[in-house]
Amino acid sequence: MGTFLLVLLVVKALIWAIGLGSGTSGGVLAPLLVMGGTMGALGRSILTEKLARRGRHVTREYGVNPLHVLRVEDVMEPPVAPRTAAVAPVVVYPDELLETAMRKLLEHELEVLPVASPDDPGRVVGYVERSAILGAWVQHTRDEHTREEGWLGRLRRASR
């Protein structure tokens, strides 16, 4: 991906320079937007690059709540024994977001929810615990703060 973006940047810059140098009419804004977008996709934000060079890692400009991304099936445990969910007043489904499962756990003051089969809501296919959801949230948050080498650092290292 990085190689493709770097090639795109160089090719677009060359085409733009040839177009400007030839005296033909052409735009300036669109090529700059393409090249700027390419640069943005290769490295950190221009606002955080100076901090990153000083060894201060700044997370992405936005953060995604892991509970809005991960699904119940990502953290559920298999059932201990085949059971039906008819006795459980509240169930979740494997394809539901962890946010939904956590909301149900909190609303009903539960620690564990049965995960029902989407095809047969009376059949339990697993269980999801509050601690598993929180563990997934912590792990996802740690992964977000993992320091990644920028494209400039990789380029310098490759040139040595």
PAMI-162959 format. One record per atom (N, C-alpha, C): atom name; residue number from 0; chain; x, y, z. Coordinates in nm, 3 decimals, always signed. Example, Ala and Ser with C-alpha at 12.3 -4.5 7.8 and 13.67 -1.06 7.14 Angstrom:
REM PAMI-162959
  atome  num  chaine       c1       c2       c3
      N    0       A   +1.319   -0.569   +0.780
     CA    0       A   +1.230   -0.450   +0.780
      C    0       A   +1.320   -0.330   +0.780
      N    1       A   +1.285   -0.225   +0.708
     CA    1       A   +1.367   -0.106   +0.714
      C    1       A   +1.290   +0.003   +0.787
This chain:
REM PAMI-162959
  atome  num  chaine       c1       c2       c3
      N    0       A   +0.083   -0.119   +0.000
     CA    0       A   +0.000   +0.000   +0.000
      C    0       A   +0.087   +0.125   +0.000
      N    1       A   +0.190   +0.127   +0.084
     CA    1       A   +0.278   +0.242   +0.091
      C    1       A   +0.352   +0.266   -0.040
      N    2       A   +0.396   +0.158   -0.103
     CA    2       A   +0.467   +0.171   -0.231
      C    2       A   +0.375   +0.229   -0.337
      N    3       A   +0.251   +0.179   -0.341
     CA    3       A   +0.154   +0.231   -0.438
      C    3       A   +0.132   +0.380   -0.418
      N    4       A   +0.115   +0.422   -0.292
     CA    4       A   +0.091   +0.563   -0.265
      C    4       A   +0.212   +0.649   -0.301
      N    5       A   +0.331   +0.598   -0.274
     CA    5       A   +0.452   +0.672   -0.310
      C    5       A   +0.465   +0.686   -0.462
      N    6       A   +0.436   +0.580   -0.536
     CA    6       A   +0.439   +0.586   -0.682
      C    6       A   +0.334   +0.683   -0.733
      N    7       A   +0.214   +0.678   -0.676
     CA    7       A   +0.109   +0.771   -0.715
      C    7       A   +0.152   +0.915   -0.693
      N    8       A   +0.214   +0.942   -0.581
     CA    8       A   +0.260   +1.077   -0.550
      C    8       A   +0.363   +1.125   -0.653
      N    9       A   +0.461   +1.043   -0.682
     CA    9       A   +0.567   +1.082   -0.776
      C    9       A   +0.511   +1.100   -0.917
      N   10       A   +0.429   +1.007   -0.962
     CA   10       A   +0.372   +1.015   -1.097
      C   10       A   +0.284   +1.138   -1.110
      N   11       A   +0.200   +1.163   -1.011
     CA   11       A   +0.112   +1.280   -1.017
      C   11       A   +0.193   +1.409   -1.016
      N   12       A   +0.299   +1.414   -0.936
     CA   12       A   +0.384   +1.534   -0.932
      C   12       A   +0.452   +1.556   -1.068
      N   13       A   +0.499   +1.449   -1.131
     CA   13       A   +0.562   +1.462   -1.263
      C   13       A   +0.462   +1.508   -1.368
      N   14       A   +0.345   +1.449   -1.370
     CA   14       A   +0.243   +1.489   -1.467
      C   14       A   +0.204   +1.635   -1.446
      N   15       A   +0.190   +1.674   -1.323
     CA   15       A   +0.153   +1.812   -1.290
      C   15       A   +0.262   +1.910   -1.333
      N   16       A   +0.389   +1.873   -1.306
     CA   16       A   +0.501   +1.960   -1.344
      C   16       A   +0.511   +1.973   -1.497
      N   17       A   +0.492   +1.864   -1.568
     CA   17       A   +0.497   +1.869   -1.715
      C   17       A   +0.382   +1.954   -1.768
      N   18       A   +0.264   +1.935   -1.710
     CA   18       A   +0.148   +2.015   -1.753
      C   18       A   +0.169   +2.164   -1.729
      N   19       A   +0.222   +2.200   -1.614
     CA   19       A   +0.246   +2.342   -1.585
      C   19       A   +0.356   +2.399   -1.673
      N   20       A   +0.461   +2.319   -1.692
     CA   20       A   +0.575   +2.365   -1.772
      C   20       A   +0.542   +2.380   -1.919
      N   21       A   +0.445   +2.309   -1.969
     CA   21       A   +0.412   +2.316   -2.112
      C   21       A   +0.328   +2.437   -2.147
      N   22       A   +0.277   +2.505   -2.048
     CA   22       A   +0.199   +2.625   -2.074
      C   22       A   +0.053   +2.598   -2.105
      N   23       A   +0.011   +2.474   -2.099
     CA   23       A   -0.131   +2.444   -2.124
      C   23       A   -0.214   +2.487   -2.005
      N   24       A   -0.342   +2.509   -2.034
     CA   24       A   -0.429   +2.546   -1.923
      C   24       A   -0.460   +2.421   -1.843
      N   25       A   -0.459   +2.437   -1.716
     CA   25       A   -0.486   +2.323   -1.628
      C   25       A   -0.504   +2.372   -1.487
      N   26       A   -0.561   +2.291   -1.407
     CA   26       A   -0.588   +2.328   -1.269
      C   26       A   -0.468   +2.308   -1.180
      N   27       A   -0.473   +2.374   -1.068
     CA   27       A   -0.370   +2.361   -0.968
      C   27       A   -0.426   +2.293   -0.843
      N   28       A   -0.549   +2.321   -0.813
     CA   28       A   -0.609   +2.274   -0.689
      C   28       A   -0.624   +2.121   -0.686
      N   29       A   -0.682   +2.063   -0.788
     CA   29       A   -0.708   +1.919   -0.788
      C   29       A   -0.579   +1.837   -0.777
      N   30       A   -0.474   +1.868   -0.854
     CA   30       A   -0.350   +1.791   -0.837
      C   30       A   -0.291   +1.806   -0.697
      N   31       A   -0.300   +1.926   -0.640
     CA   31       A   -0.249   +1.945   -0.505
      C   31       A   -0.329   +1.865   -0.403
      N   32       A   -0.459   +1.857   -0.424
     CA   32       A   -0.542   +1.777   -0.334
      C   32       A   -0.506   +1.629   -0.342
      N   33       A   -0.483   +1.579   -0.464
     CA   33       A   -0.445   +1.439   -0.481
      C   33       A   -0.310   +1.413   -0.414
      N   34       A   -0.214   +1.501   -0.438
     CA   34       A   -0.081   +1.481   -0.378
      C   34       A   -0.086   +1.496   -0.226
      N   35       A   -0.165   +1.589   -0.177
     CA   35       A   -0.179   +1.607   -0.033
      C   35       A   -0.246   +1.487   +0.032
      N   36       A   -0.348   +1.435   -0.034
     CA   36       A   -0.415   +1.317   +0.018
      C   36       A   -0.322   +1.196   +0.021
      N   37       A   -0.238   +1.185   -0.080
     CA   37       A   -0.142   +1.076   -0.085
      C   37       A   -0.041   +1.088   +0.028
      N   38       A   +0.008   +1.210   +0.049
     CA   38       A   +0.103   +1.232   +0.159
      C   38       A   +0.037   +1.201   +0.293
      N   39       A   -0.088   +1.242   +0.308
     CA   39       A   -0.159   +1.216   +0.433
      C   39       A   -0.179   +1.068   +0.459
      N   40       A   -0.202   +0.991   +0.354
     CA   40       A   -0.221   +0.847   +0.369
      C   40       A   -0.089   +0.777   +0.402
      N   41       A   +0.027   +0.831   +0.359
     CA   41       A   +0.157   +0.771   +0.386
      C   41       A   +0.200   +0.798   +0.532
      N   42       A   +0.186   +0.912   +0.588
     CA   42       A   +0.248   +0.938   +0.718
      C   42       A   +0.150   +0.991   +0.815
      N   43       A   +0.196   +1.055   +0.934
     CA   43       A   +0.112   +1.113   +1.036
      C   43       A   +0.056   +1.244   +0.987
      N   44       A   -0.033   +1.303   +1.067
     CA   44       A   -0.086   +1.434   +1.036
      C   44       A   +0.028   +1.536   +1.043
      N   45       A   +0.021   +1.637   +0.961
     CA   45       A   +0.124   +1.740   +0.962
      C   45       A   +0.127   +1.811   +1.098
      N   46       A   +0.015   +1.806   +1.168
     CA   46       A   +0.007   +1.869   +1.300
      C   46       A   +0.077   +1.787   +1.408
      N   47       A   +0.092   +1.656   +1.387
     CA   47       A   +0.152   +1.571   +1.490
      C   47       A   +0.290   +1.518   +1.452
      N   48       A   +0.336   +1.544   +1.332
     CA   48       A   +0.464   +1.490   +1.286
      C   48       A   +0.580   +1.542   +1.370
      N   49       A   +0.581   +1.669   +1.404
     CA   49       A   +0.691   +1.726   +1.482
      C   49       A   +0.698   +1.661   +1.620
      N   50       A   +0.582   +1.637   +1.681
     CA   50       A   +0.580   +1.569   +1.810
      C   50       A   +0.631   +1.426   +1.798
      N   51       A   +0.593   +1.359   +1.689
     CA   51       A   +0.636   +1.221   +1.668
      C   51       A   +0.787   +1.214   +1.651
      N   52       A   +0.846   +1.312   +1.586
     CA   52       A   +0.992   +1.314   +1.568
      C   52       A   +1.064   +1.331   +1.700
      N   53       A   +0.997   +1.391   +1.796
     CA   53       A   +1.055   +1.409   +1.930
      C   53       A   +1.030   +1.288   +2.019
      N   54       A   +0.968   +1.184   +1.964
     CA   54       A   +0.944   +1.064   +2.041
      C   54       A   +0.813   +1.063   +2.116
      N   55       A   +0.730   +1.162   +2.096
     CA   55       A   +0.600   +1.170   +2.162
      C   55       A   +0.496   +1.117   +2.065
      N   56       A   +0.439   +1.003   +2.100
     CA   56       A   +0.341   +0.943   +2.010
      C   56       A   +0.204   +1.004   +2.038
      N   57       A   +0.145   +1.056   +1.935
     CA   57       A   +0.010   +1.110   +1.945
      C   57       A   -0.081   +1.015   +1.870
      N   58       A   -0.188   +0.973   +1.936
     CA   58       A   -0.277   +0.879   +1.871
      C   58       A   -0.344   +0.945   +1.751
      N   59       A   -0.414   +0.863   +1.678
     CA   59       A   -0.484   +0.914   +1.560
      C   59       A   -0.573   +1.031   +1.597
      N   60       A   -0.611   +1.109   +1.500
     CA   60       A   -0.690   +1.228   +1.524
      C   60       A   -0.828   +1.195   +1.580
      N   61       A   -0.873   +1.075   +1.561
     CA   61       A   -1.002   +1.034   +1.614
      C   61       A   -0.984   +0.897   +1.678
      N   62       A   -1.073   +0.865   +1.766
     CA   62       A   -1.068   +0.735   +1.829
      C   62       A   -1.201   +0.664   +1.809
      N   63       A   -1.194   +0.537   +1.786
     CA   63       A   -1.314   +0.458   +1.767
      C   63       A   -1.337   +0.377   +1.894
      N   64       A   -1.456   +0.384   +1.946
     CA   64       A   -1.491   +0.305   +2.063
      C   64       A   -1.495   +0.158   +2.021
      N   65       A   -1.414   +0.073   +2.085
     CA   65       A   -1.412   -0.068   +2.046
      C   65       A   -1.548   -0.135   +2.059
      N   66       A   -1.632   -0.085   +2.149
     CA   66       A   -1.764   -0.145   +2.166
      C   66       A   -1.854   -0.118   +2.046
      N   67       A   -1.816   -0.020   +1.964
     CA   67       A   -1.892   +0.011   +1.842
      C   67       A   -1.840   -0.067   +1.721
      N   68       A   -1.731   -0.140   +1.739
     CA   68       A   -1.667   -0.210   +1.627
      C   68       A   -1.672   -0.361   +1.645
      N   69       A   -1.638   -0.407   +1.765
     CA   69       A   -1.631   -0.550   +1.790
      C   69       A   -1.770   -0.610   +1.811
      N   70       A   -1.783   -0.736   +1.778
     CA   70       A   -1.911   -0.806   +1.789
      C   70       A   -1.905   -0.910   +1.901
      N   71       A   -2.020   -0.953   +1.944
     CA   71       A   -2.031   -1.052   +2.051
      C   71       A   -1.953   -1.178   +2.015
      N   72       A   -1.960   -1.221   +1.890
     CA   72       A   -1.891   -1.343   +1.848
      C   72       A   -1.740   -1.332   +1.864
      N   73       A   -1.687   -1.209   +1.873
     CA   73       A   -1.543   -1.190   +1.890
      C   73       A   -1.496   -1.225   +2.030
      N   74       A   -1.585   -1.222   +2.129
     CA   74       A   -1.543   -1.244   +2.268
      C   74       A   -1.623   -1.352   +2.340
      N   75       A   -1.721   -1.411   +2.274
     CA   75       A   -1.806   -1.507   +2.344
      C   75       A   -1.732   -1.639   +2.368
      N   76       A   -1.774   -1.707   +2.472
     CA   76       A   -1.721   -1.838   +2.508
      C   76       A   -1.823   -1.944   +2.467
      N   77       A   -1.778   -2.064   +2.434
     CA   77       A   -1.874   -2.170   +2.397
      C   77       A   -1.956   -2.211   +2.519
      N   78       A   -2.074   -2.268   +2.495
     CA   78       A   -2.156   -2.310   +2.609
      C   78       A   -2.093   -2.429   +2.680
      N   79       A   -2.117   -2.436   +2.810
     CA   79       A   -2.064   -2.547   +2.889
      C   79       A   -2.137   -2.676   +2.853
      N   80       A   -2.269   -2.668   +2.842
     CA   80       A   -2.351   -2.783   +2.804
      C   80       A   -2.465   -2.731   +2.718
      N   81       A   -2.518   -2.813   +2.627
     CA   81       A   -2.630   -2.766   +2.544
      C   81       A   -2.747   -2.724   +2.632
      N   82       A   -2.795   -2.603   +2.610
     CA   82       A   -2.906   -2.550   +2.689
      C   82       A   -2.997   -2.469   +2.599
      N   83       A   -3.109   -2.433   +2.652
     CA   83       A   -3.198   -2.344   +2.578
      C   83       A   -3.202   -2.210   +2.649
      N   84       A   -3.231   -2.104   +2.574
     CA   84       A   -3.233   -1.971   +2.628
      C   84       A   -3.370   -1.933   +2.682
      N   85       A   -3.463   -2.030   +2.685
     CA   85       A   -3.599   -1.998   +2.728
      C   85       A   -3.603   -1.949   +2.873
      N   86       A   -3.509   -1.996   +2.956
     CA   86       A   -3.508   -1.955   +3.096
      C   86       A   -3.445   -1.817   +3.113
      N   87       A   -3.367   -1.772   +3.017
     CA   87       A   -3.299   -1.643   +3.028
      C   87       A   -3.391   -1.533   +2.975
      N   88       A   -3.414   -1.429   +3.055
     CA   88       A   -3.500   -1.320   +3.009
      C   88       A   -3.432   -1.231   +2.905
      N   89       A   -3.299   -1.232   +2.904
     CA   89       A   -3.224   -1.145   +2.814
      C   89       A   -3.118   -1.228   +2.743
      N   90       A   -3.110   -1.214   +2.613
     CA   90       A   -3.006   -1.282   +2.534
      C   90       A   -2.946   -1.181   +2.437
      N   91       A   -2.830   -1.215   +2.385
     CA   91       A   -2.769   -1.139   +2.275
      C   91       A   -2.742   -1.237   +2.162
      N   92       A   -2.713   -1.183   +2.045
     CA   92       A   -2.685   -1.265   +1.928
      C   92       A   -2.541   -1.243   +1.885
      N   93       A   -2.479   -1.342   +1.821
     CA   93       A   -2.337   -1.332   +1.786
      C   93       A   -2.302   -1.210   +1.701
      N   94       A   -2.393   -1.164   +1.616
     CA   94       A   -2.361   -1.054   +1.527
      C   94       A   -2.392   -0.917   +1.587
      N   95       A   -2.438   -0.912   +1.711
     CA   95       A   -2.465   -0.783   +1.775
      C   95       A   -2.335   -0.720   +1.822
      N   96       A   -2.334   -0.588   +1.829
     CA   96       A   -2.216   -0.516   +1.876
      C   96       A   -2.198   -0.536   +2.026
      N   97       A   -2.073   -0.525   +2.069
     CA   97       A   -2.046   -0.537   +2.213
      C   97       A   -2.114   -0.426   +2.291
      N   98       A   -2.137   -0.312   +2.228
     CA   98       A   -2.209   -0.203   +2.294
      C   98       A   -2.349   -0.250   +2.336
      N   99       A   -2.418   -0.322   +2.250
     CA   99       A   -2.551   -0.373   +2.281
      C   99       A   -2.545   -0.472   +2.396
      N  100       A   -2.446   -0.562   +2.392
     CA  100       A   -2.432   -0.661   +2.498
      C  100       A   -2.403   -0.593   +2.631
      N  101       A   -2.314   -0.493   +2.631
     CA  101       A   -2.280   -0.424   +2.756
      C  101       A   -2.401   -0.348   +2.810
      N  102       A   -2.477   -0.287   +2.720
     CA  102       A   -2.597   -0.215   +2.764
      C  102       A   -2.695   -0.310   +2.832
      N  103       A   -2.715   -0.428   +2.772
     CA  103       A   -2.806   -0.527   +2.831
      C  103       A   -2.754   -0.576   +2.966
      N  104       A   -2.623   -0.599   +2.975
     CA  104       A   -2.564   -0.642   +3.102
      C  104       A   -2.586   -0.538   +3.211
      N  105       A   -2.565   -0.413   +3.177
     CA  105       A   -2.580   -0.306   +3.275
      C  105       A   -2.726   -0.281   +3.312
      N  106       A   -2.813   -0.280   +3.212
     CA  106       A   -2.956   -0.256   +3.238
      C  106       A   -3.017   -0.361   +3.329
      N  107       A   -2.972   -0.485   +3.314
     CA  107       A   -3.031   -0.595   +3.390
      C  107       A   -2.941   -0.639   +3.507
      N  108       A   -2.833   -0.563   +3.529
     CA  108       A   -2.740   -0.590   +3.640
      C  108       A   -2.692   -0.736   +3.639
      N  109       A   -2.642   -0.777   +3.523
     CA  109       A   -2.592   -0.913   +3.504
      C  109       A   -2.442   -0.912   +3.481
      N  110       A   -2.379   -1.026   +3.504
     CA  110       A   -2.237   -1.043   +3.475
      C  110       A   -2.216   -1.125   +3.348
      N  111       A   -2.316   -1.207   +3.313
     CA  111       A   -2.306   -1.298   +3.199
      C  111       A   -2.438   -1.297   +3.123
      N  112       A   -2.425   -1.301   +2.989
     CA  112       A   -2.544   -1.312   +2.904
      C  112       A   -2.531   -1.435   +2.815
      N  113       A   -2.640   -1.509   +2.795
     CA  113       A   -2.635   -1.618   +2.698
      C  113       A   -2.638   -1.559   +2.556
      N  114       A   -2.566   -1.623   +2.468
     CA  114       A   -2.564   -1.584   +2.326
      C  114       A   -2.652   -1.685   +2.254
      N  115       A   -2.759   -1.635   +2.194
     CA  115       A   -2.856   -1.722   +2.127
      C  115       A   -2.824   -1.732   +1.979
      N  116       A   -2.862   -1.843   +1.921
     CA  116       A   -2.846   -1.865   +1.778
      C  116       A   -2.942   -1.774   +1.702
      N  117       A   -2.895   -1.706   +1.599
     CA  117       A   -2.986   -1.621   +1.520
      C  117       A   -3.096   -1.702   +1.451
      N  118       A   -3.065   -1.827   +1.416
     CA  118       A   -3.163   -1.913   +1.348
      C  118       A   -3.266   -1.971   +1.445
      N  119       A   -3.220   -1.999   +1.568
     CA  119       A   -3.306   -2.059   +1.668
      C  119       A   -3.283   -1.986   +1.800
      N  120       A   -3.358   -1.878   +1.827
     CA  120       A   -3.335   -1.798   +1.948
      C  120       A   -3.345   -1.875   +2.079
      N  121       A   -3.400   -1.995   +2.076
     CA  121       A   -3.408   -2.076   +2.197
      C  121       A   -3.283   -2.157   +2.224
      N  122       A   -3.190   -2.160   +2.130
     CA  122       A   -3.068   -2.240   +2.145
      C  122       A   -2.950   -2.151   +2.183
      N  123       A   -2.884   -2.184   +2.292
     CA  123       A   -2.768   -2.109   +2.339
      C  123       A   -2.643   -2.160   +2.267
      N  124       A   -2.570   -2.069   +2.203
     CA  124       A   -2.447   -2.107   +2.132
      C  124       A   -2.322   -2.061   +2.205
      N  125       A   -2.341   -1.987   +2.314
     CA  125       A   -2.226   -1.940   +2.390
      C  125       A   -2.269   -1.843   +2.499
      N  126       A   -2.169   -1.788   +2.565
     CA  126       A   -2.193   -1.691   +2.671
      C  126       A   -2.096   -1.576   +2.655
      N  127       A   -2.138   -1.458   +2.694
     CA  127       A   -2.049   -1.343   +2.693
      C  127       A   -2.051   -1.283   +2.832
      N  128       A   -1.933   -1.260   +2.885
     CA  128       A   -1.919   -1.205   +3.019
      C  128       A   -1.881   -1.058   +3.012
      N  129       A   -1.921   -0.986   +3.115
     CA  129       A   -1.886   -0.844   +3.124
      C  129       A   -1.734   -0.828   +3.124
      N  130       A   -1.664   -0.917   +3.194
     CA  130       A   -1.518   -0.907   +3.201
      C  130       A   -1.454   -0.929   +3.064
      N  131       A   -1.512   -1.015   +2.980
     CA  131       A   -1.458   -1.038   +2.846
      C  131       A   -1.476   -0.914   +2.759
      N  132       A   -1.588   -0.847   +2.774
     CA  132       A   -1.612   -0.724   +2.697
      C  132       A   -1.514   -0.616   +2.739
      N  133       A   -1.495   -0.601   +2.870
     CA  133       A   -1.399   -0.501   +2.919
      C  133       A   -1.257   -0.536   +2.878
      N  134       A   -1.224   -0.666   +2.878
     CA  134       A   -1.092   -0.709   +2.834
      C  134       A   -1.068   -0.678   +2.687
      N  135       A   -1.169   -0.697   +2.604
     CA  135       A   -1.157   -0.663   +2.462
      C  135       A   -1.140   -0.513   +2.444
      N  136       A   -1.211   -0.435   +2.525
     CA  136       A   -1.199   -0.289   +2.518
      C  136       A   -1.057   -0.246   +2.555
      N  137       A   -1.003   -0.303   +2.661
     CA  137       A   -0.866   -0.270   +2.705
      C  137       A   -0.765   -0.308   +2.598
      N  138       A   -0.777   -0.427   +2.541
     CA  138       A   -0.683   -0.472   +2.439
      C  138       A   -0.688   -0.383   +2.316
      N  139       A   -0.809   -0.349   +2.272
     CA  139       A   -0.824   -0.262   +2.155
      C  139       A   -0.763   -0.125   +2.182
      N  140       A   -0.782   -0.073   +2.304
     CA  140       A   -0.725   +0.056   +2.340
      C  140       A   -0.573   +0.050   +2.342
      N  141       A   -0.516   -0.059   +2.393
     CA  141       A   -0.370   -0.075   +2.391
      C  141       A   -0.318   -0.079   +2.248
      N  142       A   -0.390   -0.151   +2.162
     CA  142       A   -0.348   -0.160   +2.022
      C  142       A   -0.349   -0.023   +1.955
      N  143       A   -0.443   +0.064   +1.992
     CA  143       A   -0.450   +0.199   +1.936
      C  143       A   -0.329   +0.283   +1.975
      N  144       A   -0.270   +0.253   +2.091
     CA  144       A   -0.158   +0.333   +2.139
      C  144       A   -0.022   +0.274   +2.103
      N  145       A   -0.022   +0.168   +2.025
     CA  145       A   +0.102   +0.108   +1.982
      C  145       A   +0.172   +0.204   +1.885
      N  146       A   +0.296   +0.230   +1.912
     CA  146       A   +0.371   +0.324   +1.828
      C  146       A   +0.408   +0.257   +1.696
      N  147       A   +0.375   +0.323   +1.588
     CA  147       A   +0.406   +0.272   +1.456
      C  147       A   +0.508   +0.364   +1.391
      N  148       A   +0.600   +0.303   +1.319
     CA  148       A   +0.699   +0.381   +1.248
      C  148       A   +0.634   +0.449   +1.128
      N  149       A   +0.663   +0.577   +1.109
     CA  149       A   +0.609   +0.652   +0.997
      C  149       A   +0.679   +0.617   +0.866
      N  150       A   +0.624   +0.662   +0.757
     CA  150       A   +0.679   +0.629   +0.625
      C  150       A   +0.818   +0.690   +0.608
      N  151       A   +0.844   +0.805   +0.668
     CA  151       A   +0.974   +0.869   +0.655
      C  151       A   +1.082   +0.786   +0.724
      N  152       A   +1.050   +0.734   +0.841
     CA  152       A   +1.145   +0.649   +0.913
      C  152       A   +1.177   +0.522   +0.836
      N  153       A   +1.074   +0.461   +0.777
     CA  153       A   +1.097   +0.340   +0.696
      C  153       A   +1.181   +0.373   +0.575
      N  154       A   +1.158   +0.489   +0.514
     CA  154       A   +1.234   +0.529   +0.396
      C  154       A   +1.380   +0.552   +0.433
      N  155       A   +1.405   +0.618   +0.547
     CA  155       A   +1.543   +0.641   +0.592
      C  155       A   +1.613   +0.509   +0.621
      N  156       A   +1.543   +0.418   +0.688
     CA  156       A   +1.602   +0.290   +0.724
      C  156       A   +1.633   +0.209   +0.598
      N  157       A   +1.548   +0.215   +0.498
     CA  157       A   +1.569   +0.140   +0.374
      C  157       A   +1.686   +0.197   +0.293
      N  158       A   +1.712   +0.326   +0.307
     CA  158       A   +1.819   +0.388   +0.229
      C  158       A   +1.957   +0.364   +0.289
      N  159       A   +1.963   +0.310   +0.410
     CA  159       A   +2.093   +0.286   +0.475
      C  159       A   +2.156   +0.160   +0.428
